[in-house]
Every structure is written in structure tokens, then in C-alpha cells.
Amino acid sequence: AGSFQDAGVIQHAYNLNFPLHTVPASSAQCLAWSAFSVSSPAVVLETAEDRPEAVVVRLYEAHGSTVDAWLQTSLPIKEAMLCDLLERPAARGYLPLEQRGVRLSFTPFRVLSVLLVLRQ
């Protein structure tokens, strides 16, 4: 019932196409942990790719809306910048690190790539 946004169709599609896989572990209790979170359900974090001393995160706006979203991470980030699809830093692409994370602005269906440089 309602719109595809209200029904969570995108999340259900990801759950169907990319099911979680269990991995045997020791009996020790592990705390829940997530490397990334995004504040808006309209923004999908599609992939995060490792590079030496950095991570490239690719996100897109999936609801056809204009939205600001916060990208948060538990990784030790030194700096963040927008980059192109070839992962080259964009001119004037520097993103300030704030208490809530990195603020990103999306227009309908926009794809953003963010280069996160890690502290050593």
C-alpha cells in the first residue's frame, strides 16, 4: 500500500538480491558494529571500495527527491572530498567533517562518490 518509498521497495530488493551470509565465529560475544550509516532512507549507499589509506563510498538518491543526508562512519577519517567516477578528487570538492558526519546534498537520482582519507 502507498508509494514505493513508503513500502521500502528498494531495501526489500537489496535484501532479496544480496542476502546476508552467516560466517561461523567463536562463541565470544561481539558488539554490533556498522562501518557506515546514512541519515535518509532516500539515499542508498551502494558500495565502499578500499584503497591504500582511503575508502571510496558511492551513494545515490533513489526516491526522485532533493534531500540532504548525513554520511556517518566509525572509521578514523582525516578528510573527505567528492570525487568523480574514476575516483579523482573533484575541484572544490572538499567536504567538512562535522559532529554528525559528512553532509551530502542530492538532487533526484544523483550519484555521488566520496573519497574518505583515513588517519594513520
C-alpha positions in Angstrom: 0.0 0.0 0.0 1.2 3.5 -0.7 4.2 4.6 -2.7 7.3 2.5 -3.4 9.1 4.8 -1.0 6.7 4.1 1.8 6.7 0.4 1.2 10.5 0.2 1.3 10.8 -1.5 -2.1 14.5 -0.5 -2.6 15.5 -2.1 0.8 13.5 -5.2 0.1 15.0 -5.6 -3.3 18.5 -5.3 -1.8 17.6 -7.9 0.8 16.4 -10.3 -1.9 19.3 -9.8 -4.3 22.0 -9.6 -1.7 21.1 -11.8 1.3 23.2 -11.8 4.4 25.6 -14.6 4.7 26.5 -16.1 8.1 30.0 -16.9 9.0 31.0 -19.3 11.8 32.6 -17.4 14.7 33.8 -18.2 18.1 31.4 -18.3 21.0 32.6 -14.9 22.3 30.0 -12.2 22.2 30.6 -9.5 19.6 29.2 -6.0 19.8 27.0 -4.9 16.9 29.1 -2.7 14.5 28.5 -0.9 11.3 31.1 0.9 9.2 28.6 3.4 7.7 25.2 4.8 8.1 23.2 7.3 6.1 20.5 9.5 7.7 18.0 9.5 4.8 16.1 6.5 3.5 16.1 8.2 0.1 19.9 7.8 -0.1 21.4 4.4 -0.8 25.0 3.6 0.0 25.8 1.3 -3.0 29.4 0.4 -2.4 32.5 1.2 -0.4 35.9 0.4 -2.0 39.2 0.0 -0.2 42.2 2.0 -1.5 45.5 2.4 0.2 44.9 4.9 3.1 41.4 5.7 1.9 37.9 4.4 1.2 35.7 5.5 -1.7 31.9 5.4 -0.9 29.4 5.6 -3.7 25.8 6.8 -2.9 22.7 7.7 -4.9 19.4 9.3 -4.3 16.7 6.7 -5.1 13.3 8.4 -4.4 13.4 11.1 -7.1 13.7 13.8 -4.4 16.0 16.6 -3.4 17.5 15.7 0.0 20.4 16.5 2.4 21.8 13.4 4.1 24.5 12.8 6.7 27.0 10.0 6.0 28.4 8.7 9.2 31.2 6.3 9.7 33.0 4.6 12.6 36.3 4.7 10.6 39.0 7.1 11.6 38.5 9.8 8.9 41.1 12.5 8.3 39.4 14.3 5.4 36.5 13.8 3.0 36.1 15.0 -0.6 33.8 14.5 -3.5 35.4 12.6 -6.4 34.4 11.7 -10.0 33.5 8.2 -11.1 37.2 7.5 -11.8 37.8 8.3 -8.1 39.8 11.5 -8.8 39.2 14.3 -6.3 36.9 17.0 -7.7 37.9 20.6 -7.9 36.4 22.4 -4.8 35.1 19.0 -3.6 36.4 19.2 0.0 33.7 18.3 2.5 33.9 19.5 6.1 33.9 16.8 8.8 31.2 17.7 11.3 29.9 16.1 14.5 27.1 14.4 12.6 29.4 13.2 9.9 29.7 14.4 6.3 26.8 16.4 4.9 25.8 15.5 1.3 23.2 17.2 -0.9 21.3 15.2 -3.5 19.1 16.1 -6.4 16.8 13.4 -7.9 18.7 10.2 -8.8 22.1 11.9 -8.3 25.1 9.7 -7.8 27.9 10.9 -5.5 31.3 9.4 -4.9 33.1 10.4 -1.7 36.8 9.8 -1.1 37.4 9.3 2.7 41.1 9.6 3.6 41.9 7.6 6.7 44.0 8.7 9.6 47.1 6.6 10.0 
